[in-house]
Amino acid sequence: MTSSNASVPTGVAISPDSGEHWAAEGAWKVADGIHRIPLPLPMDGLKAVNVYVVEGDDGLTMIDGGWAIPVARDLFERSLKSVGYAVGDIRRFLVTHVHRDHYTLAAVLGHENGADVALGREEESALDLLNNAEQLTESPFIPVLRTAGALEVAEMWREGRDDEDLPDPAMWRYPTQWLEGDTRFDIGSRLLDAVHTPGHTPGHYVYADSAAGLLFAGDHVLPTITPSIGFTMPAVEQPLGDFLSSLARVRSLPDLRILPAHGPVAPSSYTRVDELLTHHETRLDLCRQSVRSRGEVTSEMVAGDLGWTRHERAYADLDPFNQGMAAMETKAHLDLLVARGQATVDVRDGVWWYQPAAGDGTQ
C-alpha cells in the first residue's frame, strides 16, 4: 500500500498497448498472440485487474482469471468475443496467486469448461482455510494484528466480520494442478517459465516468456505501486524477506517488459525491481530509526511514524482496514530487521515489542 519511485500514479496511468487509461474496457494487444483484458474490481481502490489471453496451438492459455462476480464475467466474455474467442476456447489458467481478484473466476470457469487451473502449492493452506471458514472463530488476520499491537484495529476487524457472509465454495475450488518449484509450460510456439516468487503470498508465481521479452508479473512487480506484504493467511515468518529474495530472482532473468496485474504495461523489469528494492531498504531504514529513537515499540507505533500511500498519509488518517494493512506490513519490516540482527523482539501478553539491537542504541 506504499508508493515507490514510479512517477505516474495508478489512477491516471496510460498503458502503451491501448493508449488509454490502463483500466479501460477492451482486449488490448500487447504482443503477437497476447491480449490484455482489464476486469473490474468494485469497491477496490485498484479499480481493475489485468488478465492476459495467450494464443496457443491447442487453444487459449489465461494468465489469471479475475474476480468471480457477474460484472467481471460479462466483460470477460464480451472482451474475448471482440478478438474472436469464447470461454470454451480456454485450455488452461495459469494463476499467479490465490487472491480473489486473480483466482476465483479461473476456478469457476475452469470447473464449468473443463480447463486446467494451475496454482502454487504454497497457496494450499489458504484454500484450506477458505474451504473451512465456518470452523474459524475469528479472521486469521486478527491474531497478527494483535501481535502488531494494533488492538483497537483488531477489535474493529473482529466486529466487522459477517458470519453469514462465508466464502462461496464454488469460487475456491482446489486447482487441477499444483505448481511446485519452477516449471515450464510448452503451449506450442511459446514457452512460459513459471518462476516461484513468494512474498506477496507464499505461492505467488510469475510467468516469463524470455523469447518474446515478456514477464507476466502478477502482483509481484507492479509498475506504479508496491504490493502489500504481510497480508497472508496463514501468516508466514518472513514475508518481506521472501519478497526481496523473489525480486532478486526476477532481477536474475533477462530484462523483460512487465505485464502486470494492476497498472499499465511497463518497459523494464530491471528498472522496476531496482526501484522496489530501494524502496523497501528505505522503509527498513525508517523503521530502524523509529526503533532506535523510541527504544521500545510495537509495529503499530512504528506504522504511526511512517507515511502511507503516494500522498504520505498519516497512519491515524487511514481507515481501519488500511490501518490493519499498514500495521501488518510494518511488522514484516520489523521482523526482517530482527532476522538481520538490527533489532530484537520481546513478546509480552501476545504483543511483540521491538528494541534496538546491542550496539545500535537509542538516540
N, C-alpha and C positions, 0 to 999 in steps of 0.2 A: 504493500500500500504506500510505499515511499516512492519518490521520484528520483531519478539519477540524471545523467548528463544529456539525455535526449533533449533536443532543442524544441521540438514541436509537441505540444500536449496531445494526448489521445483524442480529446473531444473535438479537435479541429484538424486532425491529421488527414491528409490526402494520400491515397495509395496510388503508386505509379501505374499499376495494371489497369485501373479504372479511370484515373484522372478525376475521381470524385472522392467524397469522404469515404474512408475505408469501410464504414458500415453500410454504405448504400446498397440497396437491393440489386441483385444480379448474380450472374455466373461469369466471373471475370477471368479472362485468360491470363495466366501468369507465365506460362511456358507452353511449348508444344505438348498437347495432350494433357494439360493440367489446368483446372479452373478452380478459382476461389469463390466460395459461396458464404457470405456473411449471414448468420441466422440470429434472430432477435433474442435478447435476454431481458424480458420485462422485469422491472423492479431491481435491476442490477446496474450499478454505475458504469460497468464496462460496455453496456449498450448492445454488444453483439459478440458472437464467437465465429471465427472463420473455420469452415470445414473445407476440405480440399478433395476434388474429384480427379482421380488419376486414371487415365485410359490405359487399358492393357489388352493383351491378345485374347484373354478369356472373359473380358468384361471390365467392370469398374472396381477400383480399389478406393475406398474412402479413408482419408486421414481425419479421424474424429467424426462424431455424428451429430453433435448439438444436443440441446435440451429437449426432452420428450414432452413438449407441450403443443397444442394444436396449431398455434400461430407459427411456430418454427417448422413443424412438419409440413404444413401447407406451403410455406415459402420454399422449403427444400424441394418438394416435389415440383413446384412451379419453375424453380430455377433449373433443375435437372432437365425438364421438358424443353426449356429455352435453348439448350445445347444438344437436343436430340436424344435424351436418355430418360429412363424411368427407374424407379426404385428397384424393379426386378432385374435390372442390369448390374446391380452391385453384387460382387462376388465375396468381398471381404471388407471389414472395417479394421483398420489399424488404429487403435485408440491410444492417445498419448498418456492419459491418466484417468483416474476414476471419478473426478468431479462431475457433477450432474450435467454441466453445460458441454461436456465432451463425451460422456459415456452413455447417458440414458437413451437417447434416440437411436444410437447404434445398437444397444441391447434390444430395444423394441423392434426395430426394422430387421435386425439380423434374425431374430426369432420368427418374425412373420414371413420372411422371404427365404430363409434357409442360408443366409450369408454367414460366413465365418466372422467371429468377433475375437480379436486378439487384444490382450491386456497384460500388463506387467504382473508377475506372480506376487510381488510385494504389495499389491493392492487387495489381495485376498482377505486380509484381516479387516479392512474397511468394509468390503462386501459382506463379510460375516456379520459385522455389527448392523449394517443396514438391513439385512435379511432377518435379523432377530431383534429389531428395535423395541418390540413390545416387552422384551425382558429387561431393558435398561431402566434403571430408576432415575437417571438424570443424563443429560447430554455428556458424552465423553470429553467434551472440551472444558466442562466446569471444573474438574479436578486440576487441570492445567492452569486455569485462571486463578484458582486458589493458591497454587504453588507460586504463581507470579505476584501474589499479594493483592490481586485485583478482586477483593472480597465483595465489594458492592456490585461490581460489574458481574461477577459470577452469580450473585443473587438475582440480578435483573435478567440474565440469560436463563436462569432456572425458572423464574416466574413467567418468562415469555414463551416457554415451551408449551405447545398444544399437544397433549397426549392423544387426541383424536386424529391428528394430522401425521400419521405414521407413514414411512416410506412405502410407495407402491411396489410390491414385489416384481411386477411386470417390467418396471424400469430398472431394476437392479439384479436381473438375472446374471448368473455367472457366465463368463466368456466361454467360447468353444475352444480357445487356445490360450494357454498361459505362456507369456514370454519370460524366459529365464536366461540371464546373461545377455550378451549381444548376439544377434542373429541376423540373417539376411533373407529378404523376400525377393524372389525372382518372379516378376509379373510380365514376362515376355520380353519386350525390348528394354525393360527398365529394371535395375537392381536397386533395392532400398535397404540400406543398412539400419537396423533397429539398434539404437545405442541406449543403454540404460543410463538414465540421468536422474538419480534420486535427489531430493531436496525439497522442491515444491510439494511433492508427495513421494512416498518411498518407492513406488513402482512407476515413476514417470519415465517415458521413453521419447526420444526424438528419432526421426527417420531421415537419413541422409541419402540423397541422390547425388553422389560425387561427380558422376559423369555429366550430369546436367547442371552442376553447381548450385544445388538447392538443399536447404535444410528445412524440413517440416518441424518447427521448433516447439509446438505446443505452448505450454506456459513456462518453459524453461528459459528461453531467451525471447523477451518481449521488447519491441523497439522503442516504446515510449514510457513504460513503467517497469517497476521491479515486481516480480511475482511474490505473493505472500509466502512467508517462511514461518513454520511453527504451527500452522493451522492444519494439522493432520489428525486423523483418528484411525487407530490408536496413536498416541504420541510416540515419537521416536527420540532417541537420546541426543543426537547431534544433527538436527535438520539443516542448520546453516553450514556446518562443516561438510555435510553431504552435498549441499548445493554448490559450494565453492569448488569442491573436488570435481563435480559434474561439469561446471563451467570450464575447468581446466581440460577435461576430456574433450569437450566440444572445440576448445581452442587448439587441440592437437590434430583435429581434422583439417582438411583444406578450408580456405576462406570461402564461405558459401553465402548465397543470397538467402535471407531469412524469410520464411513463410510462416508468420506467427499465428497463434490462436486469437490474439486480440491486438488490433492495431494494423498499420499499413505494412505492406511488403517493404523490406529494408535491404540495403545493398550488401552489408558486410557483417558476417558473424564475428570476425576478429574484432572489428571496431566495437560492436555492442558488448561482446563478452568482456573486453578490456574495461569498458565503462562500468559494467556491473561489478566486476572485481574491485575496481577502485571505489565504487560507491559503498560496498559493504565494508571495505577496510576503513573508510572514513567513518561509517556508523560504529564500527567496533572501537575506533579511537575515541569517539564521542562517549560511548558507553563506559569505556575505561576511565575517561576524565571524570565522569559523573561518580563512579565508584570511588575514585581517589579523593574527590572533593568532599563527598558526603561521609565517607568512612564505612558506612554500612547501609545497604539499600536493598529494596525489593525491585523486581522487574518493573512494576507499575511506577515506582518512584523514578526510575531511570527514564521510562517512557515519557514521564512528565517533563523531563529535561530536554527532550528531543522535539524536533519539528516533524510534522506528518503531512503527507501528500506534497504535490508540487508547490503548494502555497505555504508550506511550513506551518501548518495549523497547530495550535497548542493541543495537547492531549485532552485537556479539560473541555475543549470546544468540540470534540468528536462525539458522535452518537454512541450509545452503549455497545452496539455491535462492533464499530470500528475501534472503540477503546479496547475491547477484548482482543481484537486482531493485533493492535499495537502492543499490548502487554505481552502477548504470546510471542510476537516477533522479537521484541526486546529481550525476552527470556532466552530465545535462541541465540542472540548475540552474546549475552552474558555467559551462557553455558559454554560457548566456544572460547571465550576468554578464560574460563576455568580450565578447559581442556588444554589451552596453550600455556597454562601456568601464569597467567596475567591477573588472575583473581582467584579467590577461594569462596566457598559457599558453606553456609551453616543452616540446617533445617530446624525450625522451631515451630511447633504447633501447625505443621503442614506447610508453612510458608518458607520459601527459600530466600535467605539473606546473604547478599554478596558483600565481600570485603576485599580491599586491595591485597594482592599477593605480597609476601615478605619481600622487602626491598623496594616496593612500589607504594610507599605510604601516602597518607593524606597530605594535602597541601593547605 
